[in-house]
Amino acid sequence: MRSGPFLVLSLLMVIFWAESFLLLHVASFLIHLLLLVAVLFFVGYLLRETTTTT
């Protein structure tokens, strides 16, 4: 599976969300919004059609 920008962004956002949630114990709206955006990027990556011709 080829890692594209959506996958990289979603993984970074999930890491940042987990780090801030676990280390800072902050459960604010913005952190959960970041998780939601990361999930949406990941789903977009999975649903995106990858047609590459070599």
C-alpha positions in Angstrom: 0.0 0.0 0.0 1.4 3.4 -1.0 1.5 6.0 1.7 0.1 9.2 0.4 -0.3 12.6 2.0 -3.7 11.8 3.5 -2.3 8.8 5.3 0.7 10.7 6.7 -1.5 13.7 7.8 -4.0 11.4 9.5 -1.3 9.4 11.3 0.4 12.7 12.5 -2.9 14.1 13.8 -3.7 10.9 15.6 -0.3 10.9 17.2 -0.7 14.5 18.3 -4.2 13.9 19.6 -3.0 10.8 21.7 0.0 12.7 23.0 -1.9 15.7 24.1 -4.7 13.7 25.5 -2.5 11.3 27.5 0.3 13.7 28.5 -1.7 16.8 29.2 -5.0 15.3 30.3 -6.9 17.9 28.2 -10.2 16.7 26.8 -11.3 19.9 25.1 -13.3 20.4 21.9 -10.3 21.1 19.8 -8.5 17.9 20.6 -11.6 15.8 19.7 -12.0 17.9 16.5 -8.4 17.0 15.6 -9.2 13.3 16.0 -12.3 13.7 13.9 -10.3 15.4 11.1 -7.7 12.6 11.3 -10.3 10.0 11.0 -11.8 11.8 8.0 -8.4 12.1 6.3 -7.8 8.3 6.9 -11.2 7.4 5.5 -10.6 9.7 2.5 -7.3 7.9 1.9 -8.9 4.5 2.0 -11.8 5.5 -0.3 -9.7 7.4 -2.8 -9.2 5.6 -6.1 -5.5 5.0 -6.8 -5.0 4.5 -10.5 -1.4 4.6 -11.3 0.1 3.5 -14.6 3.7 2.6 -14.7 
